[in-house]
Amino acid sequence: MPSIRWLGPVRIAGRLGAAAVFLLVAAAASAEAAPVAERIGDRIVRFFESEEARAAAGPSIALERPQPALGPAPENFIVQPIFQILQNRNAVRVRVEEGTSLYGTGEVPGPLLRSGRRTTLWNFDAYGWDDDAAHLYQSHPWVLAVRRDGTSFGLLFDTTWRSHIDLAGDILFLSDGPPFAVIAIERDSPAEVVRALAELTGRMPLPPLWALGYHQCRYSYFPDERLREIGREFRNRDIPCDVLWADIDYMDAYRSFTFHPTRFPDPLGLNEDLHGRGFRTVWILDPGILAEDGYGIYDSGREKRVWVERQGGEPYTGRVWPGTCVFPDFTNSVARAWWADLVSGFLGSGADGVWIDMNEPAIFDVWEKTMPLSSVHRADAALGGPDTHARYHNVYGMLMARATREGMAAARPNTRPFVLTRANHLGGQREAASWSGDNRADWYHLDASIPTVLNLGLSGQPFSGADIGGFAGDGDGDLFARWMGIGALLPFARGHSEKGTIDKEPWAFGPEVEAVCREALRRRYRLLPYLYTVFREASVTGLPVARPLFFADPADATLRA
């Protein structure tokens, strides 16, 4: 068989700015040595390229706990990865028999069926993404394959480095990093594969019941009286809503863990008022910390040396909302504990949940939209030890979510935390819910919200949704009403919109659209006992909350899409 030669990313201009596409061409065949295979569970086999690769393998961040070898792989195990070096990249190919449908690959644009698609795994600030986007905000090195007869297998490529999944023919996975393990799961159905994935990567903790209600957000509701006004409108109009959100304009000059002295002078009083009307509140935090002497958060972080660093040892700085910022190194336990303590203190304002954003991490004014790959992380040995941003970029958001959740749990040990994160990685369902980022108010994004949520569920992340009505752009009443009808049935139901766009509350488009939204949300609330039960099942089994139709009969090709 000919191998594939990786020519590297080619940059093209499009509506999203720079995007990466692949060029793959045939090259001369290379020798393929038999991989090392070991059983780590019932019909679960871990493969390494060689004994040397097995010995050099570091800890897995995707897996919930270490998975020791239980013995040699069964001789008749169906899935057999082929390890290769393709254009100086470590690669794995798995042959796919005719009639097999491919799914998963995490948060991706386009259809539910991933066969024939290509994806880059590199967390990216993909504002206004469309079907041509090569990568979005999250990375899930995972493929679910459903054969013609309904039997299924899953492939977990255990690497955090920038990687590429090519499903144009066979399953081809290429990574920019060192050799990696491949974990293959063989089961009789796709649902059983997803259950097994959860056994390996962990399950979503059961969220608080209020998080299953409707959420209303905007960039931004300010001053505080505007947030109170939104709450009054929901109650006066008898439209169900459980949660109101505060975006970055509540902060003093966009500095995390601060409150604007005139816009939000009394956050505790505001939260108590909203609690009195039956609302919970979620407040945003960003990782970028303004590098300014006298700003207590910066001063304490500098004292503890918690920042991501340049090669020379000085803190890396990049520009985001507050200005020139430093960034916590969430791969380091000292930095995570520092952040967790700040979150614990922040909850003293009465906030019920925390929304973490910009944590790909996103950086302004640089073409790559993130920090240099040479930046240094002083990672814990349990995560793999110190290395560059090239290795830890894709788990930065996940580890920020871990620190945030730990801070909430410490402050309120008898309360289930709610954390929403934009950036995440395979296994991140253990830490936070997620959403599909900065979508647009158009029909494409309404349509895309369903397969995006379904593929995240098939990749181990049951609690996700899309901004109802679209974040960017205006749209119209017809689009909003239909979006509410669908969005109110997705696991995470939040209306959210961008500063400078038209208002997008359920009543903003007139009485007819308001009536549609009211009924759509009442339907969700009537279904809450069922929805809560499904969430409980997801927290125990790992099965998705939103499930594709082919789960009902995996052998029925007409149910696949």
C-alpha positions in Angstrom: 0.0 0.0 0.0 1.3 3.5 -0.7 1.8 5.8 2.2 0.6 9.4 2.3 3.0 12.3 2.3 1.9 15.2 4.4 2.7 18.5 2.7 1.8 20.6 5.7 -0.9 23.3 6.2 -1.7 25.6 3.3 -3.1 29.0 4.3 -6.0 30.3 2.3 -8.1 33.5 2.8 -11.8 33.1 3.4 -14.6 34.6 5.3 -13.0 33.5 8.6 -9.6 34.9 7.7 -6.9 32.3 7.7 -7.9 28.7 7.7 -5.9 25.5 7.3 -6.5 22.9 4.7 -4.7 19.7 3.9 -2.8 18.5 0.8 -2.2 14.8 0.8 -0.4 13.1 -2.0 0.8 9.5 -2.6 4.4 8.8 -1.7 6.6 5.7 -1.8 5.6 2.8 0.3 7.4 2.4 3.6 7.9 -0.6 5.8 5.2 -1.2 8.4 6.4 -3.0 11.5 3.8 -4.8 13.7 2.7 -2.5 16.5 2.8 -3.4 20.2 -0.7 -4.3 21.4 -2.0 -4.7 24.9 -5.5 -5.3 26.4 -6.7 -2.7 28.8 -10.3 -3.8 29.0 -13.0 -6.0 27.6 -12.5 -5.7 23.8 -10.4 -2.6 24.4 -6.8 -2.6 23.0 -4.1 0.0 23.3 -1.5 0.0 20.4 1.9 1.6 20.3 4.2 1.9 17.3 7.0 0.1 19.1 8.3 -1.0 22.5 10.4 2.2 22.5 7.2 4.3 21.9 5.5 2.4 24.7 8.3 3.0 27.1 8.5 6.7 26.2 4.7 7.3 26.5 3.8 9.9 29.1 0.7 10.3 31.1 -2.6 10.6 29.3 -4.6 13.8 29.9 -7.7 12.5 28.1 -8.0 9.4 30.2 -9.6 9.9 33.7 -7.1 7.5 35.3 -4.1 5.4 34.2 -5.1 2.2 32.3 -2.7 -0.6 33.1 -2.1 -3.4 30.7 -4.2 -6.5 31.5 -2.4 -8.8 29.1 -1.7 -9.2 25.4 -4.3 -8.2 22.8 -6.7 -10.9 21.5 -5.3 -12.5 18.4 -8.5 -12.0 16.5 -9.0 -8.3 17.4 -10.6 -6.8 14.3 -9.1 -3.2 14.4 -5.4 -3.1 13.5 -3.9 0.4 13.3 -1.0 0.8 10.9 1.7 3.2 12.2 3.6 5.3 9.7 5.9 8.3 9.3 4.3 10.6 6.8 6.3 13.7 5.8 8.1 13.6 9.1 4.8 13.3 11.1 3.7 10.4 13.2 0.6 8.9 11.6 -1.8 6.1 12.0 -4.1 4.6 9.3 -7.0 2.2 10.0 -8.7 0.5 7.1 -12.5 1.0 6.9 -14.6 -1.6 5.2 -17.3 -0.6 2.7 -20.5 0.6 4.2 -18.9 2.0 7.4 -20.2 5.4 8.6 -17.8 7.6 10.5 -18.8 10.1 13.3 -17.3 11.9 16.2 -14.2 14.1 15.9 -15.7 16.4 18.5 -16.7 20.0 17.8 -16.7 20.3 14.1 -18.6 22.2 11.4 -20.7 20.5 8.8 -22.9 17.4 8.8 -23.3 14.7 11.4 -21.7 12.1 9.1 -18.0 12.7 9.0 -17.1 10.3 6.3 -15.2 12.2 3.6 -14.4 15.1 5.9 -11.1 16.5 7.2 -10.5 18.1 10.5 -7.6 19.9 12.2 -7.4 19.4 16.0 -6.2 22.8 17.2 -8.2 25.0 19.5 -8.9 28.2 17.7 -10.9 31.5 18.2 -13.1 30.7 15.2 -15.4 33.8 15.3 -18.3 33.4 12.8 -17.1 30.0 11.6 -18.7 28.3 8.7 -18.6 24.9 6.9 -15.1 25.5 5.5 -13.6 26.1 8.9 -10.7 23.6 9.4 -10.9 23.8 13.2 -13.1 25.3 16.0 -12.6 25.8 19.7 -12.2 22.3 20.9 -10.1 19.2 20.1 -11.3 15.6 20.3 -8.9 13.1 18.8 -11.7 10.5 18.5 -13.5 8.7 15.7 -16.6 6.5 16.0 -17.1 4.0 13.2 -20.4 2.2 12.6 -20.2 -0.8 10.2 -22.9 -1.9 7.8 -24.2 -4.5 10.2 -24.4 -2.0 13.1 -21.3 -3.3 15.0 -19.0 -0.5 15.8 -15.6 0.6 16.9 -14.0 3.7 18.3 -10.5 5.1 18.0 -8.9 7.3 20.6 -5.7 8.9 19.4 -4.0 9.8 22.7 -2.1 13.0 21.9 -2.6 16.6 22.8 -0.5 18.0 19.9 -1.9 19.7 16.8 -3.3 16.8 14.7 -5.3 16.1 11.6 -8.0 13.6 10.9 -8.7 12.7 7.3 -11.8 10.5 6.7 -11.8 10.8 3.0 -11.2 7.1 2.6 -9.7 5.1 5.5 -9.2 6.7 8.9 -6.0 8.6 8.7 -4.7 10.5 11.8 -1.5 12.6 11.7 0.1 14.4 14.6 2.8 17.1 14.9 4.0 15.5 18.1 5.9 12.4 19.2 4.6 8.9 18.8 1.3 8.3 20.5 -0.9 5.5 21.7 -4.1 4.5 19.8 -6.9 2.9 21.9 -9.4 0.8 19.9 -12.8 -0.1 21.4 -14.8 -2.9 19.7 -18.5 -3.2 20.5 -21.8 -4.5 19.1 -23.3 -1.1 18.8 -22.3 2.6 18.7 -24.0 3.3 22.0 -21.8 0.7 23.7 -18.7 2.2 22.2 -19.7 5.6 23.6 -20.3 4.0 27.0 -16.8 2.4 26.8 -15.3 5.8 25.9 -16.8 7.2 29.1 -15.3 4.4 31.1 -11.9 5.6 29.8 -12.2 9.4 29.7 -14.8 9.9 32.5 -18.4 11.0 32.7 -20.0 14.4 33.0 -20.9 15.1 36.6 -24.6 15.7 37.1 -25.2 19.4 36.8 -27.5 21.5 39.0 -31.1 21.3 37.9 -31.3 25.0 37.3 -28.6 24.6 34.6 -31.1 22.6 32.5 -33.5 25.6 32.3 -33.3 28.4 29.8 -30.4 30.9 30.0 -30.4 34.5 28.7 -27.2 36.2 27.9 -25.8 39.1 25.8 -22.5 40.8 25.2 -23.4 42.7 27.3 -26.2 43.6 29.7 -25.0 46.6 31.6 -25.3 48.5 33.9 -26.7 46.3 36.6 -30.2 47.8 36.2 -30.3 46.5 32.7 -29.9 42.9 34.0 -32.6 43.6 36.5 -34.8 44.9 33.7 -34.3 41.7 31.7 -35.3 39.7 34.7 -38.5 41.7 35.2 -39.4 41.3 31.5 -39.2 37.5 31.7 -41.4 37.4 34.8 -43.9 40.0 33.6 -44.3 38.3 30.2 -44.5 34.8 31.8 -41.6 33.4 29.8 -39.7 30.6 31.5 -36.1 31.5 32.3 -33.8 30.3 35.1 -30.4 31.9 34.5 -29.2 35.4 33.6 -25.6 36.0 32.5 -23.1 38.8 32.9 -20.5 39.2 30.1 -17.2 41.1 30.3 -18.7 44.6 30.7 -19.4 44.0 34.3 -15.6 44.1 34.9 -13.6 47.1 35.7 -11.6 47.7 32.5 -12.1 44.1 31.5 -9.9 42.8 34.4 -11.0 39.4 35.6 -12.2 39.2 39.3 -13.1 42.9 39.4 -16.4 44.8 39.2 -17.0 48.1 37.4 -17.4 50.7 40.2 -20.4 52.5 38.6 -21.9 49.8 36.3 -21.9 47.1 38.9 -21.2 48.7 42.2 -22.9 46.0 44.3 -22.7 42.6 42.7 -23.8 40.8 45.9 -26.9 43.0 46.1 -27.7 42.4 42.4 -27.4 38.7 42.8 -29.6 38.7 45.9 -32.2 40.7 43.9 -32.1 38.3 41.0 -32.2 35.3 43.4 -35.3 36.8 44.9 -37.0 36.7 41.5 -36.1 33.1 41.0 -33.0 33.6 38.8 -29.5 32.1 39.0 -26.6 34.1 37.6 -23.5 33.1 35.6 -20.5 35.5 35.3 -17.7 35.4 32.8 -14.0 35.1 33.6 -11.1 35.3 31.0 -7.6 33.9 31.5 -5.7 37.0 30.4 -4.6 39.0 33.4 -3.6 42.6 32.9 0.2 43.0 33.5 -0.1 46.1 35.6 1.6 46.7 38.9 -0.9 47.4 41.7 -3.6 45.2 40.2 -3.8 42.7 43.0 -4.5 39.7 40.8 -1.4 40.4 38.8 0.7 41.1 41.8 -0.2 37.8 43.6 0.3 35.8 40.4 3.7 37.3 39.8 4.7 36.5 43.4 3.7 32.8 42.9 5.2 32.6 39.4 2.1 31.2 37.9 2.4 32.6 34.3 3.2 30.9 31.0 6.7 31.9 30.2 9.0 32.6 27.2 12.0 30.5 26.6 14.2 33.0 28.6 12.1 32.6 31.7 10.2 35.9 31.6 6.4 35.8 31.5 4.8 35.7 28.0 2.6 38.7 27.3 -0.1 39.1 24.7 -2.9 41.5 24.1 -6.5 40.6 24.8 -9.5 42.6 26.3 -7.8 44.4 29.2 -4.6 45.2 27.2 -1.2 43.6 27.6 -1.8 40.5 29.6 0.0 37.5 31.2 -1.6 34.1 31.3 -1.9 31.5 34.1 -0.1 28.2 33.4 -2.9 25.8 34.1 -0.7 22.9 33.5 1.0 23.7 36.9 -0.7 22.8 40.1 0.5 26.0 41.8 -1.2 28.1 39.1 -4.4 26.0 39.3 -4.6 26.3 43.1 -4.0 30.1 42.7 -6.8 30.4 40.2 -9.1 28.1 42.3 -8.6 30.3 45.3 -9.6 33.4 43.2 -12.7 31.6 42.0 -13.7 30.7 45.5 -13.4 34.3 46.6 -15.3 35.5 43.5 -18.3 33.4 44.5 -18.6 35.6 47.5 -20.3 38.0 45.2 -23.3 35.6 45.0 -22.6 34.2 41.5 -24.1 30.7 40.9 -22.0 29.7 37.9 -18.8 30.6 36.1 -18.3 31.0 32.3 -14.7 30.8 31.1 -14.0 32.3 27.7 -11.0 33.2 25.5 -9.3 30.1 26.8 -8.0 28.5 23.6 -6.1 30.7 24.6 -7.0 33.5 22.2 -4.6 36.4 21.6 -5.3 39.5 19.6 -3.2 41.1 16.9 -1.3 37.9 16.0 -1.9 35.9 12.9 -2.0 32.6 14.7 -4.5 34.0 17.3 -2.6 32.3 20.2 0.7 32.4 22.0 3.9 31.2 20.4 4.3 27.5 20.3 7.7 27.9 21.9 6.1 29.3 25.1 7.0 27.3 28.2 4.6 25.4 30.5 6.0 24.2 33.8 3.6 21.3 33.8 3.2 18.8 36.6 4.8 15.4 36.2 1.3 13.9 36.4 0.5 15.8 33.1 3.7 15.0 31.4 6.2 17.5 32.8 7.5 20.8 31.5 7.2 21.3 27.7 6.2 23.9 25.2 2.8 25.4 24.2 2.8 23.2 21.1 2.2 20.2 23.4 -0.2 21.8 25.9 -2.2 24.3 23.7 -5.2 22.0 23.2 -5.6 21.3 26.9 -5.2 24.8 28.1 -9.0 25.4 28.3 -9.7 22.0 29.8 -7.2 22.6 32.6 -8.6 26.1 33.2 -12.0 24.5 33.5 -10.5 22.0 36.0 -9.1 24.8 38.2 -12.4 26.7 38.0 -14.5 23.7 39.0 -12.1 23.0 41.9 -12.5 26.5 43.1 -16.2 26.3 43.0 -16.3 23.0 44.8 -14.0 24.3 47.5 -16.2 27.3 48.2 -19.5 25.4 48.1 -18.8 21.7 48.8 -22.4 20.8 49.0 -23.4 22.4 45.7 -23.0 21.0 42.2 -20.7 23.4 40.3 -21.7 24.8 36.9 -18.9 25.8 34.6 -19.2 26.6 30.9 -16.0 26.6 28.8 -15.4 27.6 25.2 -12.2 25.6 24.7 -12.0 22.0 25.6 -10.4 18.6 24.9 -11.4 15.0 24.9 -12.2 14.2 28.5 -13.2 17.7 29.3 -16.7 16.7 30.0 -15.4 15.9 33.5 -14.9 19.6 34.1 -17.5 21.7 32.2 -20.3 22.1 29.8 -19.5 23.7 26.4 -21.1 25.5 23.5 -20.2 26.0 19.9 -18.8 29.4 20.2 -19.4 32.5 18.2 -21.9 31.4 15.6 -23.9 33.6 13.3 -27.5 34.6 13.0 -28.2 32.7 9.7 -29.9 29.6 8.5 -26.6 27.7 8.1 -25.8 28.0 11.8 -29.3 27.1 12.9 -29.0 23.9 10.8 -25.4 23.3 12.1 -26.4 23.5 15.7 -27.9 20.0 15.7 -25.0 17.9 14.2 -22.5 19.9 16.2 -24.2 18.9 19.5 -24.7 15.3 18.3 -21.0 14.8 17.4 -19.9 16.3 20.7 -22.2 13.8 22.4 -20.7 11.0 20.3 -17.2 12.3 21.5 -18.0 12.0 25.2 -19.4 15.6 25.8 -23.1 15.3 26.6 -23.8 18.8 27.8 -23.5 21.3 25.0 -25.5 23.7 22.9 -25.4 26.6 20.5 -26.2 30.3 20.9 -29.9 30.5 20.2 -30.6 33.1 17.6 -26.9 33.4 16.6 -24.2 35.4 18.3 -23.0 37.5 15.4 -25.3 39.4 13.0 -29.0 40.2 13.3 -31.3 37.7 11.6 -35.0 38.2 11.7 -38.1 37.0 13.7 -38.7 33.9 11.6 -35.1 32.7 12.1 -35.2 33.4 15.8 -38.6 31.7 16.4 -37.5 28.5 14.5 -34.1 28.6 16.3 -35.8 28.8 19.7 -38.0 25.8 18.7 -34.9 23.7 18.1 -32.6 25.3 20.7 -35.0 24.8 23.5 -34.7 21.0 23.0 -30.9 20.9 23.0 -29.0 19.9 26.2 -27.8 23.5 26.8 -30.3 26.2 26.0 -29.0 29.7 26.0 -29.9 32.8 24.0 -26.8 34.9 23.4 -25.9 37.8 21.0 -23.1 40.2 20.3 -22.8 43.9 21.2 -24.0 46.0 18.3 -26.5 43.5 17.0 -30.3 43.9 17.4 -31.9 42.8 20.7 -32.5 39.1 20.7 -34.6 38.4 23.8 -37.8 36.3 23.1 -40.0 39.4 23.0 -37.7 41.5 20.8 -39.2 40.4 17.5 -42.9 41.2 18.3 -45.9 39.4 19.8 -46.1 36.5 17.3 -42.4 35.5 17.8 -42.7 36.0 21.6 -45.7 33.6 21.7 -43.7 31.0 19.8 -40.7 31.4 22.1 -43.0 31.2 25.2 -44.5 27.9 24.0 -41.1 26.4 23.0 -39.7 27.2 26.4 -42.8 25.9 28.2 -42.4 22.7 26.3 -38.8 22.4 27.5 -39.9 22.9 31.1 -42.7 20.4 30.8 -40.0 17.9 29.6 -37.6 18.8 32.5 -38.4 15.6 34.5 -37.5 13.5 31.4 -34.5 15.7 30.5 -33.2 15.5 34.1 -33.5 11.8 33.9 -31.5 11.6 30.7 -28.9 13.9 32.2 -28.7 11.5 35.2 -28.3 8.6 32.8 -25.5 10.5 31.0 -23.7 11.1 34.2 -23.8 7.4 35.1 -23.3 5.8 31.6 -21.7 8.4 29.5 -24.4 8.1 26.8 -25.3 11.4 25.1 -28.2 13.5 26.2 -29.0 14.3 22.5 -28.7 11.1 20.5 -28.6 10.4 16.8 -31.5 8.4 15.3 -29.2 5.6 14.3 -28.8 4.7 17.9 -32.3 3.1 17.7 -31.2 0.7 15.0 -27.5 1.0 14.0 -27.9 -1.5 11.1 -30.6 0.6 9.4 -28.6 2.6 6.8 -31.6 4.9 6.3 -31.2 6.3 9.8 -27.6 7.4 9.2 -26.8 11.0 8.1 
